[in-house]
Amino acid sequence: MTTQFYVRPGAGERITAEVCLEQDERSALYGTVRDGPGRPLPGALVMLMELAEPGGTPAFRAATFTDEDGQYYLGPLASGALYRVKVFYQSVKIRELEIVREA
């Protein structure tokens, strides 16, 4: 579902807009990449691969860079699927983990 609208305010005009969306049942991966002392790492590359089974050959699904607060968002994720997440910072792999969402 896509909701969009256009606004062209006049001089000094204040506009209030409210948008109500249906509940989204899709899963997503959201997190923060930090260095050892806990400082957020902006610009880290976070890659998402899907695996048919643990140790199997991963299929690339998505990638994103962390924002200025070290945060990232990837999705939607398929229910019950197994994913491998890799995090790189300045071309160095700093973390790899597998996640599974139980159906």
Z-matrix of the N, CA and C atoms (Angstrom, degrees):
N
C 1 1.436
C 2 1.521 1 108.62
N 3 1.293 2 116.71 1 130.87
C 4 1.457 3 122.36 2 178.96
C 5 1.518 4 109.03 3 -118.77
N 6 1.304 5 115.14 4 131.90
C 7 1.458 6 120.54 5 175.60
C 8 1.512 7 107.60 6 -120.76
N 9 1.316 8 116.37 7 129.05
C 10 1.458 9 119.61 8 176.12
C 11 1.522 10 109.35 9 -145.38
N 12 1.307 11 114.99 10 155.28
C 13 1.455 12 120.69 11 174.52
C 14 1.517 13 107.75 12 -153.99
N 15 1.305 14 116.67 13 163.84
C 16 1.452 15 122.38 14 -178.08
C 17 1.522 16 109.46 15 -116.25
N 18 1.321 17 115.19 16 146.75
C 19 1.465 18 120.83 17 178.86
C 20 1.526 19 107.86 18 -136.37
N 21 1.319 20 116.27 19 130.46
C 22 1.462 21 121.74 20 173.01
C 23 1.525 22 106.19 21 -130.17
N 24 1.347 23 117.68 22 89.37
C 25 1.459 24 120.33 23 -175.23
C 26 1.523 25 112.41 24 -71.74
N 27 1.325 26 113.90 25 149.13
C 28 1.455 27 120.68 26 173.15
C 29 1.521 28 109.22 27 -87.17
N 30 1.301 29 117.69 28 172.94
C 31 1.459 30 122.51 29 -179.47
C 32 1.526 31 110.27 30 -59.02
N 33 1.316 32 116.83 31 126.64
C 34 1.456 33 122.58 32 176.94
C 35 1.519 34 114.92 33 72.47
N 36 1.308 35 118.75 34 4.36
C 37 1.465 36 121.88 35 -177.62
C 38 1.529 37 110.66 36 -79.32
N 39 1.309 38 116.73 37 139.37
C 40 1.462 39 122.53 38 176.44
C 41 1.526 40 107.11 39 -113.07
N 42 1.321 41 115.39 40 129.84
C 43 1.463 42 120.85 41 -175.94
C 44 1.514 43 108.99 42 -120.09
N 45 1.310 44 116.26 43 131.72
C 46 1.460 45 121.86 44 174.38
C 47 1.522 46 107.60 45 -111.94
N 48 1.331 47 116.85 46 130.03
C 49 1.467 48 120.99 47 -179.88
C 50 1.526 49 108.92 48 -129.17
N 51 1.310 50 116.11 49 138.56
C 52 1.459 51 121.74 50 177.45
C 53 1.522 52 107.39 51 -127.77
N 54 1.337 53 115.95 52 128.20
C 55 1.463 54 121.51 53 179.39
C 56 1.523 55 107.68 54 -122.76
N 57 1.317 56 116.66 55 126.31
C 58 1.466 57 121.78 56 178.59
C 59 1.524 58 108.70 57 -113.15
N 60 1.317 59 116.92 58 123.00
C 61 1.456 60 122.47 59 -179.80
C 62 1.526 61 110.02 60 -110.11
N 63 1.315 62 115.77 61 154.82
C 64 1.463 63 119.87 62 174.70
C 65 1.521 64 108.81 63 -68.13
N 66 1.325 65 116.66 64 154.69
C 67 1.459 66 121.21 65 179.77
C 68 1.522 67 109.83 66 -63.07
N 69 1.319 68 116.19 67 134.11
C 70 1.459 69 122.92 68 -179.20
C 71 1.523 70 108.43 69 -96.48
N 72 1.315 71 117.43 70 120.65
C 73 1.465 72 122.18 71 -176.95
C 74 1.527 73 112.74 72 -94.47
N 75 1.333 74 117.60 73 3.66
C 76 1.462 75 119.90 74 -179.31
C 77 1.528 76 110.40 75 -75.11
N 78 1.329 77 115.81 76 151.77
C 79 1.457 78 121.47 77 176.77
C 80 1.517 79 109.68 78 -92.87
N 81 1.319 80 116.08 79 155.26
C 82 1.457 81 121.54 80 179.21
C 83 1.527 82 108.74 81 -148.31
N 84 1.312 83 115.08 82 161.51
C 85 1.454 84 122.11 83 176.58
C 86 1.518 85 107.24 84 -111.73
N 87 1.314 86 116.62 85 123.44
C 88 1.454 87 122.78 86 -178.66
C 89 1.510 88 107.70 87 -132.88
N 90 1.318 89 118.24 88 136.71
C 91 1.454 90 119.44 89 179.63
C 92 1.511 91 112.52 90 -166.71
N 93 1.324 92 114.56 91 -174.30
C 94 1.457 93 122.87 92 179.70
C 95 1.517 94 108.56 93 -131.28
N 96 1.320 95 116.97 94 133.76
C 97 1.462 96 122.40 95 175.33
C 98 1.522 97 106.84 96 -98.86
N 99 1.339 98 115.31 97 127.34
C 100 1.466 99 121.29 98 -179.04
C 101 1.520 100 109.80 99 -128.59
N 102 1.324 101 116.20 100 156.06
C 103 1.458 102 119.43 101 173.81
C 104 1.529 103 108.28 102 -83.67
N 105 1.300 104 117.35 103 -178.79
C 106 1.469 105 121.28 104 -177.34
C 107 1.518 106 114.70 105 -51.27
N 108 1.342 107 119.61 106 -50.67
C 109 1.468 108 120.71 107 179.87
C 110 1.525 109 114.38 108 -73.19
N 111 1.323 110 117.91 109 -1.39
C 112 1.457 111 119.74 110 176.85
C 113 1.509 112 116.15 111 99.17
N 114 1.340 113 117.71 112 4.70
C 115 1.469 114 119.76 113 177.33
C 116 1.525 115 109.39 114 -75.64
N 117 1.345 116 118.70 115 137.86
C 118 1.458 117 120.81 116 178.08
C 119 1.525 118 111.04 117 -65.10
N 120 1.338 119 116.26 118 145.32
C 121 1.456 120 121.88 119 179.62
C 122 1.530 121 110.31 120 -109.10
N 123 1.318 122 118.95 121 98.39
C 124 1.462 123 120.41 122 174.74
C 125 1.525 124 109.33 123 -72.43
N 126 1.332 125 115.86 124 146.37
C 127 1.460 126 120.61 125 176.34
C 128 1.515 127 115.28 126 82.75
N 129 1.331 128 118.70 127 9.10
C 130 1.466 129 120.54 128 175.13
C 131 1.528 130 108.50 129 -75.48
N 132 1.330 131 116.71 130 143.23
C 133 1.459 132 122.31 131 178.75
C 134 1.528 133 108.73 132 -91.40
N 135 1.339 134 116.70 133 125.44
C 136 1.457 135 122.44 134 178.51
C 137 1.531 136 107.07 135 -115.76
N 138 1.339 137 116.70 136 119.77
C 139 1.466 138 121.75 137 -177.30
C 140 1.523 139 109.72 138 -112.74
N 141 1.333 140 116.64 139 141.33
C 142 1.459 141 123.70 140 -179.78
C 143 1.523 142 109.05 141 -119.43
N 144 1.346 143 116.70 142 122.75
C 145 1.452 144 122.66 143 175.96
C 146 1.522 145 108.56 144 -122.45
N 147 1.325 146 117.08 145 145.20
C 148 1.467 147 122.09 146 177.76
C 149 1.528 148 108.42 147 -102.98
N 150 1.330 149 116.10 148 139.40
C 151 1.452 150 121.68 149 179.33
C 152 1.526 151 109.47 150 -118.53
N 153 1.330 152 116.99 151 139.92
C 154 1.462 153 120.91 152 176.37
C 155 1.526 154 109.69 153 -72.76
N 156 1.337 155 116.05 154 -30.48
C 157 1.469 156 122.23 155 179.58
C 158 1.518 157 108.98 156 -154.67
N 159 1.342 158 118.57 157 157.60
C 160 1.469 159 120.14 158 178.16
C 161 1.527 160 110.44 159 -57.16
N 162 1.313 161 116.33 160 134.02
C 163 1.458 162 120.87 161 -179.98
C 164 1.522 163 113.71 162 80.26
N 165 1.336 164 117.51 163 -1.70
C 166 1.460 165 121.21 164 -179.41
C 167 1.516 166 111.65 165 -77.01
N 168 1.313 167 114.64 166 -179.94
C 169 1.458 168 120.38 167 178.84
C 170 1.530 169 109.54 168 -77.85
N 171 1.323 170 117.21 169 121.93
C 172 1.466 171 119.54 170 -178.31
C 173 1.522 172 112.44 171 -76.15
N 174 1.330 173 116.03 172 146.18
C 175 1.458 174 123.24 173 173.66
C 176 1.526 175 107.67 174 -109.72
N 177 1.327 176 116.35 175 125.65
C 178 1.460 177 120.90 176 -179.50
C 179 1.519 178 110.47 177 -61.82
N 180 1.339 179 117.33 178 133.23
C 181 1.464 180 122.02 179 178.40
C 182 1.519 181 113.03 180 -117.88
N 183 1.331 182 117.83 181 -41.45
C 184 1.466 183 119.28 182 -176.69
C 185 1.523 184 109.94 183 -166.80
N 186 1.328 185 114.59 184 162.36
C 187 1.466 186 121.20 185 174.63
C 188 1.523 187 108.07 186 -150.41
N 189 1.315 188 115.12 187 151.56
C 190 1.456 189 120.89 188 177.13
C 191 1.520 190 108.68 189 -153.87
N 192 1.326 191 115.68 190 165.40
C 193 1.461 192 121.58 191 174.24
C 194 1.520 193 108.89 192 -107.62
N 195 1.322 194 116.33 193 147.13
C 196 1.462 195 119.91 194 177.05
C 197 1.526 196 109.85 195 -69.35
N 198 1.337 197 115.02 196 150.33
C 199 1.463 198 120.53 197 178.84
C 200 1.523 199 110.01 198 -82.43
N 201 1.324 200 116.97 199 -170.66
C 202 1.475 201 120.80 200 -177.24
C 203 1.520 202 113.57 201 -63.56
N 204 1.349 203 117.40 202 -18.27
C 205 1.466 204 121.78 203 176.92
C 206 1.519 205 112.11 204 -98.89
N 207 1.329 206 117.59 205 10.45
C 208 1.466 207 121.80 206 -179.77
C 209 1.521 208 113.71 207 75.81
N 210 1.323 209 117.82 208 11.49
C 211 1.465 210 121.13 209 -175.50
C 212 1.525 211 111.44 210 -94.88
N 213 1.344 212 114.61 211 150.80
C 214 1.457 213 121.27 212 178.29
C 215 1.527 214 109.62 213 -142.45
N 216 1.332 215 115.35 214 162.78
C 217 1.460 216 123.39 215 178.88
C 218 1.523 217 107.48 216 -143.53
N 219 1.333 218 117.16 217 130.67
C 220 1.461 219 122.82 218 175.59
C 221 1.517 220 109.03 219 -133.92
N 222 1.293 221 117.93 220 136.60
C 223 1.449 222 120.33 221 177.92
C 224 1.509 223 110.23 222 169.97
N 225 1.289 224 117.49 223 177.44
C 226 1.464 225 125.84 224 -0.77
C 227 1.524 226 111.61 225 -77.59
N 228 1.348 227 115.48 226 156.69
C 229 1.457 228 122.85 227 177.15
C 230 1.523 229 109.18 228 -103.64
N 231 1.332 230 116.39 229 144.87
C 232 1.461 231 120.83 230 178.41
C 233 1.523 232 109.58 231 -79.34
N 234 1.302 233 116.53 232 136.66
C 235 1.458 234 121.82 233 -179.92
C 236 1.529 235 110.69 234 -61.22
N 237 1.324 236 116.93 235 128.86
C 238 1.462 237 122.57 236 177.03
C 239 1.517 238 114.78 237 81.30
N 240 1.325 239 118.83 238 -2.25
C 241 1.464 240 121.83 239 -178.47
C 242 1.526 241 110.71 240 -78.43
N 243 1.326 242 115.82 241 156.06
C 244 1.463 243 123.11 242 177.80
C 245 1.525 244 108.01 243 -104.09
N 246 1.313 245 116.56 244 130.14
C 247 1.459 246 121.53 245 -177.64
C 248 1.518 247 110.78 246 -125.16
N 249 1.324 248 116.18 247 148.80
C 250 1.461 249 122.39 248 170.34
C 251 1.525 250 106.60 249 -113.30
N 252 1.318 251 115.62 250 132.67
C 253 1.454 252 122.07 251 179.17
C 254 1.524 253 107.95 252 -114.65
N 255 1.328 254 116.86 253 130.06
C 256 1.462 255 122.09 254 175.78
C 257 1.517 256 108.00 255 -121.04
N 258 1.329 257 116.31 256 138.97
C 259 1.458 258 122.01 257 179.77
C 260 1.524 259 108.31 258 -122.61
N 261 1.327 260 115.32 259 128.08
C 262 1.448 261 122.41 260 179.25
C 263 1.527 262 108.96 261 -121.55
N 264 1.328 263 115.02 262 142.47
C 265 1.458 264 119.83 263 174.29
C 266 1.518 265 107.99 264 -134.18
N 267 1.310 266 117.58 265 122.73
C 268 1.460 267 123.90 266 -176.23
C 269 1.532 268 110.09 267 51.76
N 270 1.342 269 115.61 268 47.14
C 271 1.471 270 125.40 269 176.45
C 272 1.521 271 114.44 270 68.90
N 273 1.316 272 118.76 271 9.47
C 274 1.466 273 122.16 272 178.72
C 275 1.522 274 108.65 273 -110.70
N 276 1.354 275 117.17 274 129.35
C 277 1.459 276 120.19 275 177.96
C 278 1.523 277 108.27 276 -72.08
N 279 1.339 278 115.88 277 123.09
C 280 1.460 279 119.28 278 -178.89
C 281 1.527 280 112.82 279 -109.89
N 282 1.340 281 117.07 280 -12.96
C 283 1.467 282 117.99 281 -178.21
C 284 1.521 283 109.00 282 -163.57
N 285 1.348 284 116.17 283 142.69
C 286 1.462 285 122.00 284 173.01
C 287 1.515 286 106.99 285 -143.28
N 288 1.325 287 116.70 286 133.16
C 289 1.468 288 120.70 287 179.01
C 290 1.505 289 110.44 288 -150.79
N 291 1.328 290 116.52 289 156.77
C 292 1.455 291 122.02 290 175.81
C 293 1.512 292 108.85 291 -109.96
N 294 1.316 293 116.17 292 138.83
C 295 1.465 294 121.47 293 178.05
C 296 1.517 295 109.41 294 -128.85
N 297 1.318 296 116.66 295 147.05
C 298 1.454 297 121.00 296 175.60
C 299 1.516 298 107.37 297 -135.56
N 300 1.296 299 115.37 298 137.09
C 301 1.464 300 120.39 299 176.55
C 302 1.512 301 106.11 300 -102.87
N 303 1.318 302 116.00 301 120.76
C 304 1.458 303 120.55 302 178.60
C 305 1.521 304 109.79 303 -71.66
N 306 1.327 305 115.18 304 136.96
C 307 1.469 306 120.27 305 -178.18
C 308 1.507 307 110.93 306 -70.35
